[in-house]
Amino acid sequence: MSGGRFEYKQFEIGQIADEIENYLRNMGKKMEDPIFSEEYMAKHYPEGMFHTDYSKETKEKFRYAVKLLREAHVYVQRIDWLLSGDDGEETFHERLKADLQKL
């Protein structure tokens, strides 16, 4: 299946969701910067540098954004294949439903 109607930009939507999930995973954790030596970090940031942490409410908004982005990715992918002639209308609905259930 080829798709391409939207120049495969739906994958960028998925990448944004991945990046937000990475921010969520790292919130409040100590940074490890491979650019600077441990000696430099200890001297300039003795308490350590930490990723920004946000409130529970803000984190929930991040999670909700990830959910919406994942759904948007699925919708754009399915519509792409429909408009590109890779799927028919019946297959579009079947695959859309199946892909959304996987989320």
WOLIN-V96224 format. One record per backbone hydrogen bond with DSSP energy under -1.0 kcal/mol. NH is the residue of the N-H (numbers start at 1). CO is the residue of the C=O. If there is no record, write none. Layout:
BEGIN
NH,CO
NH,CO
END
This chain:
BEGIN
7,4
9,6
11,8
13,9
14,10
15,11
16,12
17,13
18,14
19,15
20,16
21,17
22,18
23,19
24,20
25,21
26,22
27,23
28,51
29,26
31,49
41,37
42,38
43,39
44,40
45,41
48,45
51,29
59,55
60,56
61,57
62,58
63,59
64,60
65,61
66,62
67,63
68,64
69,65
70,66
71,67
72,68
73,69
74,70
75,71
76,72
77,73
78,74
79,75
80,76
81,77
82,78
83,79
84,80
85,82
86,81
87,81
92,88
93,89
94,90
95,91
96,92
97,93
98,94
99,95
100,96
101,97
102,98
END
